[in-house]
Structures are given as structure tokens and as C-alpha cells.
Amino acid sequence: MKFKDPIKRGLPAISLILVAEALDALQDQKGDERKRYLKDTATSVAQGLIGLGFSSALRALMTIPYTYLYEHVAPSKRKLQSPRDWLILFIAVDFLVYVYHRNAHERRLLWAGHQVHHSSDYVNVSTAFRRKWSQWFEKLVWAPLPLLGYPPQAVFYMHAYHLVYGVFAHMDKIERMPRWFEKVFVSPSHHRVHHGVEPKYLDKNYGSILIIWDKLFGTFQEEEERPTYGLTKPVPTENVVGLQTFEFKDLWRDVRKARNARERVKYLFGPPGWEPGDAAGPAA
């Protein structure tokens, strides 16, 4: 079974949406604000294009062990010949995206990579491109599915549709979707909350396509007013590479100053902002 990458197929349409959104936004901006918006958009797109190369390479690499699990370890193989099979795969992928995304906010080693997506002061279509380059955990999270008999290429294919949906979720111009929609699916309103720095919005709404996981596991927050976007601490650089690496440098500094093995483990796998004597810290 051959799968055509929906990201590559949809890139022309996504690019048109990005340009149209930027032109619309620039009508309301002048001077320095316009320059800042354009620079931020260019940075986000650059992060995404470079990240696409890293993602493709890592996906090709991870296909090798996942194919082995599927071919030689899985007790049975799913043929994906019925809508029911595809629906189960969709739900499984969506749940694992929730698991990954939540851990990317709650474990500092993972947050060091994921923070780049939150480093923009805007939420728009270009922000959907603003992805980390260190995507190892994002690829490792799929291991249960080949073990359950799902072909690795089908898993990556389904995840690609989740990434395409992310373009819609970042459309800041969309105020609200119908109530029936927002009961089940992630809307731009839900995802604006996820990018907010207000305390009540931090670490909320991790869902990719389905919002039901957040409602089940207590991480859902309704949008009460428009959030302020970005990180809770100043971003020290606007350099494309620097945005990807600055939190790793800070993490390495903290690990080196740790007094014992327990503190090193907590710095690596505890919540962002953790310090000795703290129970937790802010993520975004």
C-alpha cells in the first residue's frame, strides 16, 4: 500500500493561505510592528522548512526498527481495508499525539525542543511551521502502533494529516466554531489558549484534532479572553538556530550545577522551571 504525503500535496494551498493571512494582517500594521510581524513570519517559515528536512530524515531512519517490529514482532497485522480500521488508527494516533504533546510541556528535556513552537508572539498559519528540529521523542512515541500490527508508513501518513490540521488550528482570525464542533474537535479558540502565557492558560489544550483527551484528563481550558502569546520568560535571541538551542544550553548549565544525581534527573525530566526545593514550575 502506497501513501502520498498530505503535507507535500497540501503545501501549495497552505502557502497561499499563509500569504493571504499575512497580507490581511499587514493591512492593520505599520512601521516597526509591520517589520516585526514579517520577521517573525519569515523565522517561523524558515524553522519549518529546515525542520521538514530533519523530520523526513528521522522518519526514514525510524521506519527501519518500526518495520522490524511490524514484520517480526507484532502478533498480527492489520490490513487497513475498512473504514473501521482507519478510524481506530486515527484515534490511536491522536491519543499518542496528546501523550507526546503533554510530555513535551511537562518534561524539561522535551520542552527544550518544543519551546521553539511557543517562542513567537503571534499565533497564525506561519506558527504552525515553527517546529523543533530535535524530533526524536515525537518519532519514538509511535512504537506501540507497529507492535499492534499497524504498518509504519500508515502511522506516519496519519500523523501527517494531524500536522495539516494544525494549520487550521493556528488560524487566529477564526473566532469560534459551532458548539457541536468544539465539543469534539480542536478549534482555533482552543489552540489559542494553548499558546497563552496567562497562568490559567498554561499547560492546557494539548489535543491535536480531538479535544476529548483534554476533557477526559483534566487539561481543558475554555478561552475566556484573548491570550497573550509567547513564553513566560524573555526569548534571548531571534536567530533561527539560537531559537532551537537556547533552552538546551540553559538545561545543560543547570544539569552541570546540580549537586547530586537526583537533581540532575529532576532538571532533565522534571517540569520546566524546576529548582531544588520546588514541586513544579511553569512550562511556557
C-alpha positions as CSV (number, residue, x, y, z in Angstrom):
1,M,0.0,0.0,0.0
2,K,1.5,3.4,-1.1
3,F,0.8,6.6,0.8
4,K,1.1,10.1,-0.7
5,D,2.4,12.6,1.9
6,P,-0.5,15.0,2.6
7,I,1.9,17.7,3.7
8,K,3.7,17.8,0.3
9,R,0.4,17.6,-1.5
10,G,-1.1,20.4,0.6
11,L,1.9,22.7,0.6
12,P,0.8,24.9,-2.3
13,A,-2.7,25.5,-0.7
14,I,-1.1,26.1,2.7
15,S,1.3,28.5,1.2
16,L,-1.5,30.5,-0.4
17,I,-3.4,30.6,2.9
18,L,-0.2,31.8,4.7
19,V,0.3,34.6,2.1
20,A,-3.3,35.7,2.2
21,E,-3.3,35.8,6.0
22,A,-0.1,37.8,6.1
23,L,-1.4,40.3,3.6
24,D,-4.6,40.7,5.6
25,A,-2.6,41.2,8.9
26,L,-0.3,43.7,7.3
27,Q,-3.2,46.0,6.3
28,D,-3.6,46.8,10.0
29,Q,0.1,47.2,10.8
30,K,2.6,50.0,10.1
31,G,6.2,50.8,10.7
32,D,8.1,48.7,13.3
33,E,5.1,46.5,14.0
34,R,4.9,45.5,10.4
35,K,8.6,44.8,10.3
36,R,8.3,42.7,13.4
37,Y,5.4,40.7,12.0
38,L,7.2,40.0,8.7
39,K,10.4,39.0,10.5
40,D,8.5,36.6,12.8
41,T,6.7,35.1,9.9
42,A,10.0,34.6,8.0
43,T,11.6,33.0,11.1
44,S,8.6,30.6,11.5
45,V,8.7,29.5,7.9
46,A,12.5,29.0,8.0
47,Q,12.1,26.9,11.1
48,G,9.5,24.8,9.4
49,L,11.4,24.2,6.1
50,I,14.6,23.2,7.9
51,G,12.5,21.1,10.3
52,L,10.9,19.3,7.4
53,G,14.3,18.1,6.3
54,F,15.1,16.8,9.8
55,S,11.7,15.2,10.2
56,S,11.9,13.4,6.8
57,A,15.4,12.1,7.6
58,L,14.4,10.9,11.1
59,R,11.2,9.3,9.8
60,A,13.2,7.4,7.2
61,L,15.6,6.2,10.0
62,M,12.8,5.2,12.4
63,T,11.0,3.3,9.6
64,I,13.7,0.6,9.9
65,P,13.1,-0.5,13.5
66,Y,9.3,0.1,13.2
67,T,9.2,-2.1,10.1
68,Y,11.1,-4.8,12.0
69,L,8.5,-4.6,14.9
70,Y,5.7,-4.7,12.4
71,E,7.1,-7.6,10.3
72,H,8.6,-9.8,13.0
73,V,7.2,-8.9,16.5
74,A,3.6,-7.9,16.0
75,P,1.3,-10.9,16.8
76,S,-0.9,-9.9,13.8
77,K,-1.1,-7.4,11.0
78,R,-3.9,-5.0,10.3
79,K,-4.7,-4.7,6.6
80,L,-6.5,-1.3,6.9
81,Q,-9.1,-2.3,4.4
82,S,-12.1,-0.9,6.2
83,P,-13.2,2.5,7.5
84,R,-13.3,1.0,11.0
85,D,-9.5,0.1,10.8
86,W,-8.7,3.6,9.7
87,L,-10.9,5.1,12.4
88,I,-9.1,3.1,15.1
89,L,-5.7,4.2,13.7
90,F,-6.8,7.8,13.7
91,I,-7.9,7.6,17.3
92,A,-4.7,5.8,18.4
93,V,-2.5,8.4,16.6
94,D,-4.5,11.3,18.1
95,F,-4.2,9.9,21.6
96,L,-0.4,9.4,21.2
97,V,0.0,12.9,19.9
98,Y,-1.8,14.1,23.1
99,V,0.6,11.9,25.2
100,Y,3.7,13.3,23.4
101,H,2.5,16.9,23.5
102,R,1.7,16.8,27.2
103,N,5.1,15.3,28.0
104,A,6.7,17.9,25.8
105,H,5.4,20.6,28.2
106,E,5.9,18.6,31.4
107,R,9.4,17.2,30.9
108,R,12.1,19.8,30.5
109,L,14.4,17.8,28.2
110,L,11.4,17.6,25.8
111,W,10.4,21.2,26.4
112,A,13.8,22.3,25.4
113,G,13.0,21.3,21.9
114,H,9.3,22.1,21.9
115,Q,9.6,25.6,23.3
116,V,10.5,27.0,19.8
117,H,6.9,26.5,18.7
118,H,5.8,28.8,21.6
119,S,8.5,31.4,21.1
120,S,6.5,33.6,18.8
121,D,4.4,36.5,20.0
122,Y,1.9,35.6,17.3
123,V,-0.4,32.7,16.6
124,N,-1.1,32.3,12.9
125,V,-0.6,29.9,10.0
126,S,3.2,30.6,10.0
127,T,3.3,29.5,13.6
128,A,2.2,26.0,12.5
129,F,5.5,25.8,10.6
130,R,7.5,26.9,13.6
131,R,8.6,23.4,14.7
132,K,11.5,21.9,16.6
133,W,14.3,20.2,14.8
134,S,15.0,17.6,17.5
135,Q,12.0,15.3,16.9
136,W,13.4,12.1,18.3
137,F,10.7,11.6,21.0
138,E,7.9,12.6,18.6
139,K,9.0,9.7,16.4
140,L,9.6,7.2,19.3
141,V,6.1,7.7,20.6
142,W,4.7,5.7,17.7
143,A,6.4,2.4,18.8
144,P,3.2,0.8,20.2
145,L,1.4,1.0,16.8
146,P,3.7,-1.2,14.8
147,L,3.6,-3.6,17.7
148,L,-0.1,-3.7,17.4
149,G,0.1,-4.5,13.7
150,Y,-0.2,-1.1,12.1
151,P,2.2,-0.5,9.1
152,P,4.7,2.2,10.0
153,Q,4.0,4.1,6.7
154,A,0.3,4.2,7.6
155,V,1.2,5.6,11.0
156,F,3.4,8.4,9.6
157,Y,0.7,9.0,6.9
158,M,-2.0,9.5,9.6
159,H,0.3,11.8,11.7
160,A,0.9,13.9,8.6
161,Y,-2.8,14.7,8.4
162,H,-2.7,15.8,12.1
163,L,0.1,18.3,11.1
164,V,-2.0,19.6,8.2
165,Y,-5.0,20.1,10.6
166,G,-2.6,22.1,12.7
167,V,-2.7,24.8,10.0
168,F,-6.4,25.3,10.7
169,A,-5.9,25.2,14.5
170,H,-3.5,28.2,14.2
171,M,-5.8,30.4,12.2
172,D,-6.1,33.3,14.6
173,K,-8.8,35.1,12.5
174,I,-11.3,32.4,13.3
175,E,-13.1,33.4,16.5
176,R,-15.2,30.4,17.3
177,M,-16.5,27.2,15.7
178,P,-20.0,25.8,16.2
179,R,-20.6,24.4,19.7
180,W,-21.1,20.9,18.5
181,F,-17.7,21.1,16.7
182,E,-15.8,22.4,19.8
183,K,-17.2,19.7,22.0
184,V,-15.2,17.1,20.0
185,F,-12.6,18.8,17.8
186,V,-9.8,21.2,18.5
187,S,-10.7,24.7,17.3
188,P,-8.5,27.8,16.8
189,S,-10.0,29.1,20.0
190,H,-8.9,26.0,21.9
191,H,-5.4,26.3,20.5
192,R,-5.1,30.0,21.2
193,V,-5.5,29.0,24.9
194,H,-2.6,26.5,24.5
195,H,-0.3,29.3,23.3
196,G,-1.3,31.7,26.1
197,V,1.1,32.8,28.9
198,E,-1.6,33.6,31.4
199,P,-1.5,31.3,34.4
200,K,-4.9,29.8,33.8
201,Y,-3.9,29.0,30.2
202,L,-0.6,27.4,30.9
203,D,-0.3,23.7,30.1
204,K,-3.8,23.4,28.7
205,N,-5.4,22.1,25.5
206,Y,-2.8,19.6,24.2
207,G,-5.1,18.0,21.7
208,S,-4.2,17.7,18.0
209,I,-7.5,17.0,16.3
210,L,-9.7,15.7,19.1
211,I,-10.2,17.9,22.2
212,I,-11.8,15.0,24.1
213,W,-8.5,13.9,25.6
214,D,-8.1,17.2,27.4
215,K,-11.6,17.0,28.7
216,L,-11.0,13.4,29.9
217,F,-7.7,14.1,31.6
218,G,-8.3,17.5,33.1
219,T,-6.2,19.7,30.8
220,F,-9.0,21.5,29.1
221,Q,-9.5,25.3,29.4
222,E,-12.1,27.3,27.6
223,E,-11.0,30.6,26.0
224,E,-12.3,33.4,28.3
225,E,-10.4,36.3,26.7
226,R,-7.8,36.6,24.1
227,P,-4.4,35.2,25.4
228,T,-1.0,36.9,25.3
229,Y,1.2,34.7,23.2
230,G,4.9,33.7,23.7
231,L,7.0,32.3,26.6
232,T,6.8,33.2,30.2
233,K,10.5,34.2,30.1
234,P,12.2,36.5,27.6
235,V,13.4,34.9,24.4
236,P,17.2,35.7,24.3
237,T,17.6,35.5,20.6
238,E,15.8,35.9,17.2
239,N,18.4,33.8,15.4
240,V,16.9,30.7,13.7
241,V,19.5,28.3,15.2
242,G,19.6,30.1,18.5
243,L,15.8,29.7,19.0
244,Q,16.3,25.9,18.6
245,T,19.2,25.7,21.0
246,F,19.0,28.3,23.8
247,E,16.9,26.2,26.1
248,F,19.2,23.2,25.7
249,K,22.1,25.4,26.7
250,D,20.2,26.6,29.8
251,L,19.3,23.0,30.6
252,W,23.0,21.9,30.3
253,R,24.0,24.7,32.6
254,D,21.5,23.6,35.3
255,V,22.5,19.9,35.0
256,R,26.1,20.9,35.5
257,K,25.4,22.8,38.6
258,A,23.3,20.0,40.1
259,R,24.6,18.8,43.4
260,N,23.7,15.1,43.0
261,A,22.2,12.5,40.6
262,R,18.6,13.2,41.8
263,E,18.9,16.8,41.0
264,R,20.3,16.0,37.5
265,V,17.4,13.7,36.8
266,K,14.9,16.3,38.0
267,Y,16.4,19.0,35.9
268,L,16.2,16.7,32.8
269,F,12.8,15.1,33.4
270,G,11.1,17.4,35.9
271,P,8.8,20.3,34.8
272,P,10.4,23.3,33.1
273,G,11.3,25.9,35.8
274,W,12.0,23.2,38.4
275,E,14.7,24.1,41.0
276,P,15.8,22.2,44.1
277,G,13.0,22.5,46.7
278,D,10.3,23.2,44.1
279,A,7.4,20.9,43.4
280,A,6.8,22.2,39.9
281,G,7.4,25.1,37.6
282,P,5.8,26.9,34.6
283,A,6.1,25.3,31.2
284,A,5.5,28.0,28.7
